[in-house]
């Protein structure tokens, strides 16, 4: 059985891999943005600098986790 017929039989949604790839790009851009924001905040310093920089880094870790999860999903889709 060809791969297209097998995916259709398993209930594969054709646009799923494209949607996950787009979500991965968005997650990576969020990681880059929060990393830059945290570094800029840390470089500026000031009284609230360390607190805001720490907040940015927490969000960066969250977005990195989401990006890793999306990579795992993409690999699972590609492997099936």
N, CA, C and O atoms as a Tripos MOL2 file, in Angstrom:
@<TRIPOS>MOLECULE
protein
  320   319    80     0     0
PROTEIN
NO_CHARGES

@<TRIPOS>ATOM
      1 N           0.8530   -1.1720    0.0000 N.3       1 UNK1
      2 CA          0.0000    0.0000    0.0000 C.3       1 UNK1
      3 C           0.9050    1.2430    0.0000 C.2       1 UNK1
      4 O           1.8930    1.3020    0.7320 O.2       1 UNK1
      5 N           0.5540    2.2190   -0.8210 N.am      2 UNK2
      6 CA          1.3840    3.4220   -0.8910 C.3       2 UNK2
      7 C           1.1980    4.2850    0.3570 C.2       2 UNK2
      8 O           0.1920    4.1550    1.0550 O.2       2 UNK2
      9 N           2.1650    5.1690    0.6440 N.am      3 UNK3
     10 CA          2.1160    5.9540    1.8910 C.3       3 UNK3
     11 C           0.9050    6.8610    2.0000 C.2       3 UNK3
     12 O           0.3930    7.0750    3.0980 O.2       3 UNK3
     13 N           0.4370    7.4000    0.8800 N.am      4 UNK4
     14 CA         -0.7150    8.3070    0.9270 C.3       4 UNK4
     15 C          -1.9660    7.5320    1.3270 C.2       4 UNK4
     16 O          -2.7470    7.9990    2.1560 O.2       4 UNK4
     17 N          -2.1590    6.3660    0.7510 N.am      5 UNK5
     18 CA         -3.3270    5.5550    1.0920 C.3       5 UNK5
     19 C          -3.2520    5.0850    2.5410 C.2       5 UNK5
     20 O          -4.2690    5.0350    3.2320 O.2       5 UNK5
     21 N          -2.0550    4.7410    2.9980 N.am      6 UNK6
     22 CA         -1.9030    4.2890    4.3830 C.3       6 UNK6
     23 C          -2.2360    5.4160    5.3530 C.2       6 UNK6
     24 O          -2.9120    5.1930    6.3570 O.2       6 UNK6
     25 N          -1.7590    6.6400    5.0540 N.am      7 UNK7
     26 CA         -2.0700    7.7780    5.9310 C.3       7 UNK7
     27 C          -3.5520    8.0910    5.9320 C.2       7 UNK7
     28 O          -4.1160    8.4260    6.9730 O.2       7 UNK7
     29 N          -4.1940    7.9850    4.7660 N.am      8 UNK8
     30 CA         -5.6320    8.2350    4.6920 C.3       8 UNK8
     31 C          -6.3950    7.1850    5.4840 C.2       8 UNK8
     32 O          -7.4010    7.4960    6.1210 O.2       8 UNK8
     33 N          -5.9260    5.9500    5.4490 N.am      9 UNK9
     34 CA         -6.5950    4.8850    6.1780 C.3       9 UNK9
     35 C          -6.4450    5.0700    7.6900 C.2       9 UNK9
     36 O          -7.3460    4.7170    8.4510 O.2       9 UNK9
     37 N          -5.3180    5.6170    8.1220 N.am     10 UNK10
     38 CA         -5.0820    5.8310    9.5440 C.3      10 UNK10
     39 C          -5.7230    7.1190   10.0630 C.2      10 UNK10
     40 O          -5.6090    7.4220   11.2510 O.2      10 UNK10
     41 N          -6.3860    7.8720    9.2070 N.am     11 UNK11
     42 CA         -7.0350    9.1050    9.6360 C.3      11 UNK11
     43 C          -6.0740   10.2800    9.7040 C.2      11 UNK11
     44 O          -6.3020   11.2230   10.4630 O.2      11 UNK11
     45 N          -5.0030   10.2360    8.9210 N.am     12 UNK12
     46 CA         -4.0010   11.2970    8.9240 C.3      12 UNK12
     47 C          -4.6030   12.5740    8.3520 C.2      12 UNK12
     48 O          -5.2750   12.5460    7.3200 O.2      12 UNK12
     49 N          -4.3630   13.6720    9.0180 N.am     13 UNK13
     50 CA         -4.8250   14.9740    8.5290 C.3      13 UNK13
     51 C          -3.7010   15.5760    7.7050 C.2      13 UNK13
     52 O          -2.5990   15.7730    8.2170 O.2      13 UNK13
     53 N          -3.9580   15.8690    6.4430 N.am     14 UNK14
     54 CA         -2.9120   16.2640    5.5040 C.3      14 UNK14
     55 C          -2.1760   17.5370    5.9220 C.2      14 UNK14
     56 O          -0.9660   17.6380    5.7200 O.2      14 UNK14
     57 N          -2.8670   18.4860    6.4880 N.am     15 UNK15
     58 CA         -2.2320   19.7440    6.8490 C.3      15 UNK15
     59 C          -1.5880   19.7570    8.2170 C.2      15 UNK15
     60 O          -1.0680   20.7870    8.6460 O.2      15 UNK15
     61 N          -1.6120   18.6410    8.9040 N.am     16 UNK16
     62 CA         -1.1080   18.6030   10.2840 C.3      16 UNK16
     63 C           0.3830   18.9160   10.3490 C.2      16 UNK16
     64 O           0.8130   19.7000   11.1950 O.2      16 UNK16
     65 N           1.1770   18.3100    9.4650 N.am     17 UNK17
     66 CA          2.6200   18.5440    9.5400 C.3      17 UNK17
     67 C           2.9670   19.9850    9.2090 C.2      17 UNK17
     68 O           3.9010   20.5390    9.7900 O.2      17 UNK17
     69 N           2.2360   20.6080    8.2870 N.am     18 UNK18
     70 CA          2.4880   22.0150    7.9690 C.3      18 UNK18
     71 C           2.1100   22.9130    9.1430 C.2      18 UNK18
     72 O           2.8100   23.8800    9.4420 O.2      18 UNK18
     73 N           1.0070   22.5920    9.8030 N.am     19 UNK19
     74 CA          0.5790   23.4010   10.9420 C.3      19 UNK19
     75 C           1.5760   23.2940   12.0990 C.2      19 UNK19
     76 O           1.8870   24.2920   12.7480 O.2      19 UNK19
     77 N           2.0700   22.0900   12.3530 N.am     20 UNK20
     78 CA          3.0440   21.9080   13.4260 C.3      20 UNK20
     79 C           4.3480   22.6270   13.0790 C.2      20 UNK20
     80 O           4.9970   23.1850   13.9640 O.2      20 UNK20
     81 N           4.7380   22.6210   11.8080 N.am     21 UNK21
     82 CA          5.9520   23.3270   11.3940 C.3      21 UNK21
     83 C           5.8000   24.8390   11.5970 C.2      21 UNK21
     84 O           6.7360   25.5020   12.0430 O.2      21 UNK21
     85 N           4.6460   25.3710   11.2780 N.am     22 UNK22
     86 CA          4.4020   26.8050   11.4770 C.3      22 UNK22
     87 C           4.4200   27.1390   12.9700 C.2      22 UNK22
     88 O           4.9880   28.1520   13.3770 O.2      22 UNK22
     89 N           3.7970   26.2850   13.7810 N.am     23 UNK23
     90 CA          3.8090   26.5030   15.2250 C.3      23 UNK23
     91 C           5.2290   26.4340   15.7860 C.2      23 UNK23
     92 O           5.5740   27.1680   16.7120 O.2      23 UNK23
     93 N           6.0460   25.5500   15.2200 N.am     24 UNK24
     94 CA          7.4420   25.4490   15.6440 C.3      24 UNK24
     95 C           8.1970   26.7390   15.3360 C.2      24 UNK24
     96 O           8.9660   27.2190   16.1690 O.2      24 UNK24
     97 N           7.9870   27.2980   14.1610 N.am     25 UNK25
     98 CA          8.6480   28.5560   13.8020 C.3      25 UNK25
     99 C           8.2020   29.6760   14.7470 C.2      25 UNK25
    100 O           9.0190   30.4890   15.1800 O.2      25 UNK25
    101 N           6.9180   29.7160   15.0620 N.am     26 UNK26
    102 CA          6.4050   30.7350   15.9880 C.3      26 UNK26
    103 C           7.0420   30.5650   17.3630 C.2      26 UNK26
    104 O           7.4430   31.5450   17.9900 O.2      26 UNK26
    105 N           7.1350   29.3160   17.8310 N.am     27 UNK27
    106 CA          7.7420   29.0610   19.1470 C.3      27 UNK27
    107 C           9.2070   29.4700   19.1520 C.2      27 UNK27
    108 O           9.6870   30.0330   20.1360 O.2      27 UNK27
    109 N           9.9190   29.1960   18.0730 N.am     28 UNK28
    110 CA         11.3290   29.5830   18.0060 C.3      28 UNK28
    111 C          11.4960   31.0990   17.9670 C.2      28 UNK28
    112 O          12.4380   31.6330   18.5520 O.2      28 UNK28
    113 N          10.6010   31.7880   17.2900 N.am     29 UNK29
    114 CA         10.6540   33.2550   17.2880 C.3      29 UNK29
    115 C          10.3510   33.8170   18.6780 C.2      29 UNK29
    116 O          10.9440   34.8130   19.0920 O.2      29 UNK29
    117 N           9.4330   33.1800   19.3910 N.am     30 UNK30
    118 CA          9.1520   33.6080   20.7640 C.3      30 UNK30
    119 C          10.3620   33.3890   21.6660 C.2      30 UNK30
    120 O          10.6610   34.2220   22.5210 O.2      30 UNK30
    121 N          11.0530   32.2740   21.4770 N.am     31 UNK31
    122 CA         12.2720   32.0170   22.2510 C.3      31 UNK31
    123 C          13.3030   33.1000   21.9640 C.2      31 UNK31
    124 O          13.9080   33.6460   22.8870 O.2      31 UNK31
    125 N          13.5020   33.4080   20.6990 N.am     32 UNK32
    126 CA         14.4760   34.4260   20.3240 C.3      32 UNK32
    127 C          14.0960   35.7960   20.8800 C.2      32 UNK32
    128 O          14.9570   36.5340   21.3600 O.2      32 UNK32
    129 N          12.8110   36.1350   20.8160 N.am     33 UNK33
    130 CA         12.3530   37.4280   21.3210 C.3      33 UNK33
    131 C          12.5130   37.5590   22.8220 C.2      33 UNK33
    132 O          12.9530   38.5990   23.3120 O.2      33 UNK33
    133 N          12.1610   36.5160   23.5560 N.am     34 UNK34
    134 CA         12.3020   36.5940   25.0090 C.3      34 UNK34
    135 C          13.7660   36.5730   25.4320 C.2      34 UNK34
    136 O          14.1390   37.2040   26.4210 O.2      34 UNK34
    137 N          14.5910   35.8530   24.6870 N.am     35 UNK35
    138 CA         16.0240   35.8700   24.9910 C.3      35 UNK35
    139 C          16.5980   37.2660   24.7870 C.2      35 UNK35
    140 O          17.3490   37.7630   25.6270 O.2      35 UNK35
    141 N          16.2480   37.8910   23.6820 N.am     36 UNK36
    142 CA         16.7300   39.2530   23.4220 C.3      36 UNK36
    143 C          16.1930   40.2300   24.4620 C.2      36 UNK36
    144 O          16.9340   41.0780   24.9570 O.2      36 UNK36
    145 N          14.9160   40.1160   24.7950 N.am     37 UNK37
    146 CA         14.3370   40.9990   25.8070 C.3      37 UNK37
    147 C          15.0090   40.8380   27.1560 C.2      37 UNK37
    148 O          15.2710   41.8280   27.8400 O.2      37 UNK37
    149 N          15.2900   39.6100   27.5470 N.am     38 UNK38
    150 CA         15.9680   39.3690   28.8180 C.3      38 UNK38
    151 C          17.3790   39.9130   28.8350 C.2      38 UNK38
    152 O          17.8240   40.4770   29.8350 O.2      38 UNK38
    153 N          18.0860   39.7440   27.7220 N.am     39 UNK39
    154 CA         19.4560   40.2610   27.6570 C.3      39 UNK39
    155 C          19.4890   41.7820   27.6750 C.2      39 UNK39
    156 O          20.3510   42.3800   28.3200 O.2      39 UNK39
    157 N          18.5600   42.4050   26.9730 N.am     40 UNK40
    158 CA         18.4980   43.8770   26.9590 C.3      40 UNK40
    159 C          18.1470   44.4020   28.3470 C.2      40 UNK40
    160 O          18.7400   45.3710   28.8190 O.2      40 UNK40
    161 N          17.1810   43.7580   28.9980 N.am     41 UNK41
    162 CA         16.8010   44.1760   30.3450 C.3      41 UNK41
    163 C          17.9670   44.0160   31.3150 C.2      41 UNK41
    164 O          18.1970   44.8760   32.1650 O.2      41 UNK41
    165 N          18.7040   42.9070   31.1840 N.am     42 UNK42
    166 CA         19.8370   42.6640   32.0590 C.3      42 UNK42
    167 C          20.9490   43.6900   31.7980 C.2      42 UNK42
    168 O          21.6120   44.1380   32.7330 O.2      42 UNK42
    169 N          21.1480   44.0560   30.5430 N.am     43 UNK43
    170 CA         22.1950   45.0230   30.1990 C.3      43 UNK43
    171 C          21.8590   46.4270   30.6990 C.2      43 UNK43
    172 O          22.7540   47.1790   31.0840 O.2      43 UNK43
    173 N          20.5820   46.7810   30.6960 N.am     44 UNK44
    174 CA         20.1760   48.1090   31.1690 C.3      44 UNK44
    175 C          20.3740   48.2540   32.6730 C.2      44 UNK44
    176 O          20.7390   49.3210   33.1650 O.2      44 UNK44
    177 N          20.1290   47.1720   33.3860 N.am     45 UNK45
    178 CA         20.2950   47.2170   34.8430 C.3      45 UNK45
    179 C          19.1510   47.9530   35.5070 C.2      45 UNK45
    180 O          18.0100   47.8960   35.0480 O.2      45 UNK45
    181 N          19.4570   48.6320   36.5730 N.am     46 UNK46
    182 CA         18.4330   49.3560   37.3250 C.3      46 UNK46
    183 C          17.8710   48.5080   38.4500 C.2      46 UNK46
    184 O          18.2900   47.3710   38.6670 O.2      46 UNK46
    185 N          16.9190   49.0820   39.1560 N.am     47 UNK47
    186 CA         16.3430   48.3960   40.3140 C.3      47 UNK47
    187 C          15.4870   47.1880   39.9060 C.2      47 UNK47
    188 O          15.5790   46.1250   40.5190 O.2      47 UNK47
    189 N          14.6690   47.3530   38.8850 N.am     48 UNK48
    190 CA         13.7650   46.2690   38.4730 C.3      48 UNK48
    191 C          14.4120   45.3570   37.4360 C.2      48 UNK48
    192 O          13.7860   44.3900   37.0030 O.2      48 UNK48
    193 N          15.6320   45.6340   37.0300 N.am     49 UNK49
    194 CA         16.3010   44.8680   35.9800 C.3      49 UNK49
    195 C          16.4170   43.3790   36.2480 C.2      49 UNK49
    196 O          16.0030   42.5800   35.4090 O.2      49 UNK49
    197 N          16.9690   42.9770   37.3900 N.am     50 UNK50
    198 CA         17.1090   41.5330   37.6350 C.3      50 UNK50
    199 C          15.7690   40.7960   37.7060 C.2      50 UNK50
    200 O          15.6610   39.6560   37.2550 O.2      50 UNK50
    201 N          14.7660   41.4390   38.2630 N.am     51 UNK51
    202 CA         13.4550   40.7900   38.3790 C.3      51 UNK51
    203 C          12.8210   40.5920   37.0040 C.2      51 UNK51
    204 O          12.2940   39.5210   36.7030 O.2      51 UNK51
    205 N          12.8790   41.6320   36.1760 N.am     52 UNK52
    206 CA         12.3070   41.5230   34.8270 C.3      52 UNK52
    207 C          13.1070   40.5690   33.9620 C.2      52 UNK52
    208 O          12.5340   39.8210   33.1700 O.2      52 UNK52
    209 N          14.4280   40.5860   34.1030 N.am     53 UNK53
    210 CA         15.2740   39.6840   33.3310 C.3      53 UNK53
    211 C          14.9740   38.2360   33.7070 C.2      53 UNK53
    212 O          14.9340   37.3630   32.8400 O.2      53 UNK53
    213 N          14.7640   37.9820   34.9940 N.am     54 UNK54
    214 CA         14.4230   36.6400   35.4470 C.3      54 UNK54
    215 C          13.0720   36.2030   34.8820 C.2      54 UNK54
    216 O          12.9020   35.0420   34.5090 O.2      54 UNK54
    217 N          12.1230   37.1160   34.8180 N.am     55 UNK55
    218 CA         10.8200   36.8090   34.2380 C.3      55 UNK55
    219 C          10.9510   36.4490   32.7550 C.2      55 UNK55
    220 O          10.3430   35.4900   32.2810 O.2      55 UNK55
    221 N          11.7530   37.2320   32.0360 N.am     56 UNK56
    222 CA         11.9940   36.9240   30.6250 C.3      56 UNK56
    223 C          12.6150   35.5340   30.4700 C.2      56 UNK56
    224 O          12.2360   34.7840   29.5700 O.2      56 UNK56
    225 N          13.5440   35.1950   31.3230 N.am     57 UNK57
    226 CA         14.2090   33.9000   31.1990 C.3      57 UNK57
    227 C          13.2600   32.7450   31.5400 C.2      57 UNK57
    228 O          13.3820   31.6620   30.9690 O.2      57 UNK57
    229 N          12.3260   32.9620   32.4570 N.am     58 UNK58
    230 CA         11.3300   31.9230   32.7420 C.3      58 UNK58
    231 C          10.4530   31.6660   31.5200 C.2      58 UNK58
    232 O          10.1730   30.5190   31.1710 O.2      58 UNK58
    233 N          10.0250   32.7530   30.8750 N.am     59 UNK59
    234 CA          9.2310   32.5990   29.6590 C.3      59 UNK59
    235 C          10.0440   31.9300   28.5520 C.2      59 UNK59
    236 O           9.5040   31.1380   27.7800 O.2      59 UNK59
    237 N          11.3240   32.2410   28.4710 N.am     60 UNK60
    238 CA         12.1740   31.6160   27.4620 C.3      60 UNK60
    239 C          12.2200   30.1150   27.6620 C.2      60 UNK60
    240 O          12.1270   29.3590   26.6950 O.2      60 UNK60
    241 N          12.3630   29.6720   28.9050 N.am     61 UNK61
    242 CA         12.3940   28.2370   29.1880 C.3      61 UNK61
    243 C          11.0600   27.5930   28.8070 C.2      61 UNK61
    244 O          11.0430   26.4920   28.2560 O.2      61 UNK61
    245 N           9.9570   28.2600   29.0920 N.am     62 UNK62
    246 CA          8.6380   27.7500   28.7160 C.3      62 UNK62
    247 C           8.5330   27.5990   27.2010 C.2      62 UNK62
    248 O           8.1010   26.5590   26.7040 O.2      62 UNK62
    249 N           8.9290   28.6450   26.4670 N.am     63 UNK63
    250 CA          8.8380   28.5860   25.0120 C.3      63 UNK63
    251 C           9.7900   27.5460   24.4230 C.2      63 UNK63
    252 O           9.4690   26.9190   23.4140 O.2      63 UNK63
    253 N          10.9440   27.3580   25.0360 N.am     64 UNK64
    254 CA         11.8560   26.3100   24.5730 C.3      64 UNK64
    255 C          11.2470   24.9300   24.7830 C.2      64 UNK64
    256 O          11.3960   24.0520   23.9330 O.2      64 UNK64
    257 N          10.5720   24.7320   25.8910 N.am     65 UNK65
    258 CA          9.9050   23.4530   26.1270 C.3      65 UNK65
    259 C           8.8290   23.1870   25.0910 C.2      65 UNK65
    260 O           8.6860   22.0640   24.6060 O.2      65 UNK65
    261 N           8.0820   24.2120   24.7560 N.am     66 UNK66
    262 CA          7.0520   24.0750   23.7180 C.3      66 UNK66
    263 C           7.6980   23.7380   22.3810 C.2      66 UNK66
    264 O           7.1980   22.8860   21.6470 O.2      66 UNK66
    265 N           8.8080   24.4020   22.0610 N.am     67 UNK67
    266 CA          9.4940   24.1350   20.7990 C.3      67 UNK67
    267 C          10.0130   22.7020   20.7470 C.2      67 UNK67
    268 O           9.9080   22.0500   19.7080 O.2      67 UNK67
    269 N          10.5640   22.2030   21.8370 N.am     68 UNK68
    270 CA         11.0630   20.8230   21.8700 C.3      68 UNK68
    271 C           9.8990   19.8480   21.6980 C.2      68 UNK68
    272 O          10.0210   18.8580   20.9760 O.2      68 UNK68
    273 N           8.7810   20.1180   22.3520 N.am     69 UNK69
    274 CA          7.6030   19.2670   22.2010 C.3      69 UNK69
    275 C           7.1250   19.2430   20.7460 C.2      69 UNK69
    276 O           6.7520   18.1880   20.2330 O.2      69 UNK69
    277 N           7.1360   20.3870   20.0930 N.am     70 UNK70
    278 CA          6.7140   20.4440   18.6880 C.3      70 UNK70
    279 C           7.6940   19.6900   17.7880 C.2      70 UNK70
    280 O           7.2720   19.0750   16.8090 O.2      70 UNK70
    281 N           8.9890   19.7260   18.0970 N.am     71 UNK71
    282 CA          9.9630   18.9550   17.3220 C.3      71 UNK71
    283 C           9.6730   17.4680   17.4720 C.2      71 UNK71
    284 O           9.7240   16.7210   16.4950 O.2      71 UNK71
    285 N           9.3710   17.0390   18.6880 N.am     72 UNK72
    286 CA          9.0590   15.6270   18.9250 C.3      72 UNK72
    287 C           7.7990   15.2330   18.1280 C.2      72 UNK72
    288 O           7.7570   14.1600   17.5260 O.2      72 UNK72
    289 N           6.7970   16.0860   18.1270 N.am     73 UNK73
    290 CA          5.5830   15.8080   17.3640 C.3      73 UNK73
    291 C           5.8970   15.7220   15.8780 C.2      73 UNK73
    292 O           5.4150   14.8180   15.1950 O.2      73 UNK73
    293 N           6.7010   16.6540   15.3670 N.am     74 UNK74
    294 CA          7.0720   16.6140   13.9450 C.3      74 UNK74
    295 C           7.8210   15.3360   13.6030 C.2      74 UNK74
    296 O           7.5810   14.7440   12.5510 O.2      74 UNK74
    297 N           8.7150   14.9060   14.4640 N.am     75 UNK75
    298 CA          9.4490   13.6680   14.2220 C.3      75 UNK75
    299 C           8.5240   12.4580   14.2510 C.2      75 UNK75
    300 O           8.7050   11.5110   13.4860 O.2      75 UNK75
    301 N           7.5370   12.4930   15.1350 N.am     76 UNK76
    302 CA          6.5780   11.3930   15.1940 C.3      76 UNK76
    303 C           5.7360   11.3460   13.9270 C.2      76 UNK76
    304 O           5.4470   10.2670   13.4090 O.2      76 UNK76
    305 N           5.3400   12.5190   13.4250 N.am     77 UNK77
    306 CA          4.5630   12.5770   12.1970 C.3      77 UNK77
    307 C           5.4010   12.0890   11.0170 C.2      77 UNK77
    308 O           4.9120   11.3420   10.1690 O.2      77 UNK77
    309 N           6.6570   12.5110   10.9670 N.am     78 UNK78
    310 CA          7.5240   12.1140    9.8610 C.3      78 UNK78
    311 C           7.8490   10.6160    9.9010 C.2      78 UNK78
    312 O           8.0610    9.9970    8.8580 O.2      78 UNK78
    313 N           7.8870   10.0380   11.1020 N.am     79 UNK79
    314 CA          8.2060    8.6290   11.2270 C.3      79 UNK79
    315 C           7.0440    7.7150   10.8730 C.2      79 UNK79
    316 O           7.2530    6.5370   10.5840 O.2      79 UNK79
    317 N           5.8290    8.2340   10.8910 N.am     80 UNK80
    318 CA          4.6840    7.3740   10.6040 C.3      80 UNK80
    319 C           4.3470    7.3320    9.1280 C.2      80 UNK80
    320 O           3.4040    6.6490    8.7290 O.2      80 UNK80
@<TRIPOS>BOND
     1     1     2 1
     2     2     3 1
     3     3     4 2
     4     3     5 am
     5     5     6 1
     6     6     7 1
     7     7     8 2
     8     7     9 am
     9     9    10 1
    10    10    11 1
    11    11    12 2
    12    11    13 am
    13    13    14 1
    14    14    15 1
    15    15    16 2
    16    15    17 am
    17    17    18 1
    18    18    19 1
    19    19    20 2
    20    19    21 am
    21    21    22 1
    22    22    23 1
    23    23    24 2
    24    23    25 am
    25    25    26 1
    26    26    27 1
    27    27    28 2
    28    27    29 am
    29    29    30 1
    30    30    31 1
    31    31    32 2
    32    31    33 am
    33    33    34 1
    34    34    35 1
    35    35    36 2
    36    35    37 am
    37    37    38 1
    38    38    39 1
    39    39    40 2
    40    39    41 am
    41    41    42 1
    42    42    43 1
    43    43    44 2
    44    43    45 am
    45    45    46 1
    46    46    47 1
    47    47    48 2
    48    47    49 am
    49    49    50 1
    50    50    51 1
    51    51    52 2
    52    51    53 am
    53    53    54 1
    54    54    55 1
    55    55    56 2
    56    55    57 am
    57    57    58 1
    58    58    59 1
    59    59    60 2
    60    59    61 am
    61    61    62 1
    62    62    63 1
    63    63    64 2
    64    63    65 am
    65    65    66 1
    66    66    67 1
    67    67    68 2
    68    67    69 am
    69    69    70 1
    70    70    71 1
    71    71    72 2
    72    71    73 am
    73    73    74 1
    74    74    75 1
    75    75    76 2
    76    75    77 am
    77    77    78 1
    78    78    79 1
    79    79    80 2
    80    79    81 am
    81    81    82 1
    82    82    83 1
    83    83    84 2
    84    83    85 am
    85    85    86 1
    86    86    87 1
    87    87    88 2
    88    87    89 am
    89    89    90 1
    90    90    91 1
    91    91    92 2
    92    91    93 am
    93    93    94 1
    94    94    95 1
    95    95    96 2
    96    95    97 am
    97    97    98 1
    98    98    99 1
    99    99   100 2
   100    99   101 am
   101   101   102 1
   102   102   103 1
   103   103   104 2
   104   103   105 am
   105   105   106 1
   106   106   107 1
   107   107   108 2
   108   107   109 am
   109   109   110 1
   110   110   111 1
   111   111   112 2
   112   111   113 am
   113   113   114 1
   114   114   115 1
   115   115   116 2
   116   115   117 am
   117   117   118 1
   118   118   119 1
   119   119   120 2
   120   119   121 am
   121   121   122 1
   122   122   123 1
   123   123   124 2
   124   123   125 am
   125   125   126 1
   126   126   127 1
   127   127   128 2
   128   127   129 am
   129   129   130 1
   130   130   131 1
   131   131   132 2
   132   131   133 am
   133   133   134 1
   134   134   135 1
   135   135   136 2
   136   135   137 am
   137   137   138 1
   138   138   139 1
   139   139   140 2
   140   139   141 am
   141   141   142 1
   142   142   143 1
   143   143   144 2
   144   143   145 am
   145   145   146 1
   146   146   147 1
   147   147   148 2
   148   147   149 am
   149   149   150 1
   150   150   151 1
   151   151   152 2
   152   151   153 am
   153   153   154 1
   154   154   155 1
   155   155   156 2
   156   155   157 am
   157   157   158 1
   158   158   159 1
   159   159   160 2
   160   159   161 am
   161   161   162 1
   162   162   163 1
   163   163   164 2
   164   163   165 am
   165   165   166 1
   166   166   167 1
   167   167   168 2
   168   167   169 am
   169   169   170 1
   170   170   171 1
   171   171   172 2
   172   171   173 am
   173   173   174 1
   174   174   175 1
   175   175   176 2
   176   175   177 am
   177   177   178 1
   178   178   179 1
   179   179   180 2
   180   179   181 am
   181   181   182 1
   182   182   183 1
   183   183   184 2
   184   183   185 am
   185   185   186 1
   186   186   187 1
   187   187   188 2
   188   187   189 am
   189   189   190 1
   190   190   191 1
   191   191   192 2
   192   191   193 am
   193   193   194 1
   194   194   195 1
   195   195   196 2
   196   195   197 am
   197   197   198 1
   198   198   199 1
   199   199   200 2
   200   199   201 am
   201   201   202 1
   202   202   203 1
   203   203   204 2
   204   203   205 am
   205   205   206 1
   206   206   207 1
   207   207   208 2
   208   207   209 am
   209   209   210 1
   210   210   211 1
   211   211   212 2
   212   211   213 am
   213   213   214 1
   214   214   215 1
   215   215   216 2
   216   215   217 am
   217   217   218 1
   218   218   219 1
   219   219   220 2
   220   219   221 am
   221   221   222 1
   222   222   223 1
   223   223   224 2
   224   223   225 am
   225   225   226 1
   226   226   227 1
   227   227   228 2
   228   227   229 am
   229   229   230 1
   230   230   231 1
   231   231   232 2
   232   231   233 am
   233   233   234 1
   234   234   235 1
   235   235   236 2
   236   235   237 am
   237   237   238 1
   238   238   239 1
   239   239   240 2
   240   239   241 am
   241   241   242 1
   242   242   243 1
   243   243   244 2
   244   243   245 am
   245   245   246 1
   246   246   247 1
   247   247   248 2
   248   247   249 am
   249   249   250 1
   250   250   251 1
   251   251   252 2
   252   251   253 am
   253   253   254 1
   254   254   255 1
   255   255   256 2
   256   255   257 am
   257   257   258 1
   258   258   259 1
   259   259   260 2
   260   259   261 am
   261   261   262 1
   262   262   263 1
   263   263   264 2
   264   263   265 am
   265   265   266 1
   266   266   267 1
   267   267   268 2
   268   267   269 am
   269   269   270 1
   270   270   271 1
   271   271   272 2
   272   271   273 am
   273   273   274 1
   274   274   275 1
   275   275   276 2
   276   275   277 am
   277   277   278 1
   278   278   279 1
   279   279   280 2
   280   279   281 am
   281   281   282 1
   282   282   283 1
   283   283   284 2
   284   283   285 am
   285   285   286 1
   286   286   287 1
   287   287   288 2
   288   287   289 am
   289   289   290 1
   290   290   291 1
   291   291   292 2
   292   291   293 am
   293   293   294 1
   294   294   295 1
   295   295   296 2
   296   295   297 am
   297   297   298 1
   298   298   299 1
   299   299   300 2
   300   299   301 am
   301   301   302 1
   302   302   303 1
   303   303   304 2
   304   303   305 am
   305   305   306 1
   306   306   307 1
   307   307   308 2
   308   307   309 am
   309   309   310 1
   310   310   311 1
   311   311   312 2
   312   311   313 am
   313   313   314 1
   314   314   315 1
   315   315   316 2
   316   315   317 am
   317   317   318 1
   318   318   319 1
   319   319   320 2
@<TRIPOS>SUBSTRUCTURE
     1 UNK1         2 RESIDUE 1 A UNK
     2 UNK2         6 RESIDUE 1 A UNK
     3 UNK3        10 RESIDUE 1 A UNK
     4 UNK4        14 RESIDUE 1 A UNK
     5 UNK5        18 RESIDUE 1 A UNK
     6 UNK6        22 RESIDUE 1 A UNK
     7 UNK7        26 RESIDUE 1 A UNK
     8 UNK8        30 RESIDUE 1 A UNK
     9 UNK9        34 RESIDUE 1 A UNK
    10 UNK10       38 RESIDUE 1 A UNK
    11 UNK11       42 RESIDUE 1 A UNK
    12 UNK12       46 RESIDUE 1 A UNK
    13 UNK13       50 RESIDUE 1 A UNK
    14 UNK14       54 RESIDUE 1 A UNK
    15 UNK15       58 RESIDUE 1 A UNK
    16 UNK16       62 RESIDUE 1 A UNK
    17 UNK17       66 RESIDUE 1 A UNK
    18 UNK18       70 RESIDUE 1 A UNK
    19 UNK19       74 RESIDUE 1 A UNK
    20 UNK20       78 RESIDUE 1 A UNK
    21 UNK21       82 RESIDUE 1 A UNK
    22 UNK22       86 RESIDUE 1 A UNK
    23 UNK23       90 RESIDUE 1 A UNK
    24 UNK24       94 RESIDUE 1 A UNK
    25 UNK25       98 RESIDUE 1 A UNK
    26 UNK26      102 RESIDUE 1 A UNK
    27 UNK27      106 RESIDUE 1 A UNK
    28 UNK28      110 RESIDUE 1 A UNK
    29 UNK29      114 RESIDUE 1 A UNK
    30 UNK30      118 RESIDUE 1 A UNK
    31 UNK31      122 RESIDUE 1 A UNK
    32 UNK32      126 RESIDUE 1 A UNK
    33 UNK33      130 RESIDUE 1 A UNK
    34 UNK34      134 RESIDUE 1 A UNK
    35 UNK35      138 RESIDUE 1 A UNK
    36 UNK36      142 RESIDUE 1 A UNK
    37 UNK37      146 RESIDUE 1 A UNK
    38 UNK38      150 RESIDUE 1 A UNK
    39 UNK39      154 RESIDUE 1 A UNK
    40 UNK40      158 RESIDUE 1 A UNK
    41 UNK41      162 RESIDUE 1 A UNK
    42 UNK42      166 RESIDUE 1 A UNK
    43 UNK43      170 RESIDUE 1 A UNK
    44 UNK44      174 RESIDUE 1 A UNK
    45 UNK45      178 RESIDUE 1 A UNK
    46 UNK46      182 RESIDUE 1 A UNK
    47 UNK47      186 RESIDUE 1 A UNK
    48 UNK48      190 RESIDUE 1 A UNK
    49 UNK49      194 RESIDUE 1 A UNK
    50 UNK50      198 RESIDUE 1 A UNK
    51 UNK51      202 RESIDUE 1 A UNK
    52 UNK52      206 RESIDUE 1 A UNK
    53 UNK53      210 RESIDUE 1 A UNK
    54 UNK54      214 RESIDUE 1 A UNK
    55 UNK55      218 RESIDUE 1 A UNK
    56 UNK56      222 RESIDUE 1 A UNK
    57 UNK57      226 RESIDUE 1 A UNK
    58 UNK58      230 RESIDUE 1 A UNK
    59 UNK59      234 RESIDUE 1 A UNK
    60 UNK60      238 RESIDUE 1 A UNK
    61 UNK61      242 RESIDUE 1 A UNK
    62 UNK62      246 RESIDUE 1 A UNK
    63 UNK63      250 RESIDUE 1 A UNK
    64 UNK64      254 RESIDUE 1 A UNK
    65 UNK65      258 RESIDUE 1 A UNK
    66 UNK66      262 RESIDUE 1 A UNK
    67 UNK67      266 RESIDUE 1 A UNK
    68 UNK68      270 RESIDUE 1 A UNK
    69 UNK69      274 RESIDUE 1 A UNK
    70 UNK70      278 RESIDUE 1 A UNK
    71 UNK71      282 RESIDUE 1 A UNK
    72 UNK72      286 RESIDUE 1 A UNK
    73 UNK73      290 RESIDUE 1 A UNK
    74 UNK74      294 RESIDUE 1 A UNK
    75 UNK75      298 RESIDUE 1 A UNK
    76 UNK76      302 RESIDUE 1 A UNK
    77 UNK77      306 RESIDUE 1 A UNK
    78 UNK78      310 RESIDUE 1 A UNK
    79 UNK79      314 RESIDUE 1 A UNK
    80 UNK80      318 RESIDUE 1 A UNK
